[in-house]
Amino acid sequence: MKRTTNWERYFQKQMGDPEMKGLIEEELKALRVGAHLARLRNRKGLSQTELAARVGMSAPNISRIESSPGRNLTLETMVKLFRALDCEVSFKFQPRRSPGKAPGSGPR
């Protein structure tokens, strides 16, 4: 049987706090964008330098976006990057759910 590590106990405690859980989930969403960008770039066989040249940015900027996209990544930049990788870009906006509320229980 696997023993629970200190990190796992700490993480579970943090996830028990609704405010902290929200912050963690937002950060994880942002990281998924960067990881997705890196995967697509690799599938296309492009280096960070080559992608940067396609969109008029520097390679260090591409690296920063792939590793921590939540920091100053504009919609315009995101659209440029994904279009340079031959991807259609769409955004879905939906109301946030408050902690403890069931889906569909809000005002209509």
Residue pairs with C-beta under 8 A, 6 or more apart in sequence:
14 20
14 21
14 24
15 21
15 24
18 99
18 100
21 99
22 99
26 70
27 70
30 68
30 69
30 70
30 73
31 68
31 69
31 70
33 69
33 73
33 78
34 65
34 66
34 67
34 68
34 69
35 66
37 65
37 66
37 69
37 81
37 82
37 85
38 66
40 82
40 85
40 87
41 48
41 51
41 62
41 66
41 85
44 85
44 86
46 54
46 85
47 59
48 59
48 62
48 63
48 66
49 59
49 62
51 62
51 81
51 84
51 85
52 58
52 59
52 61
52 62
54 84
55 77
55 80
55 81
55 84
57 77
62 81
64 71
65 73
65 77
65 81
75 91
78 89
79 89
82 88
82 89
83 89
95 106
97 103
97 106
98 106
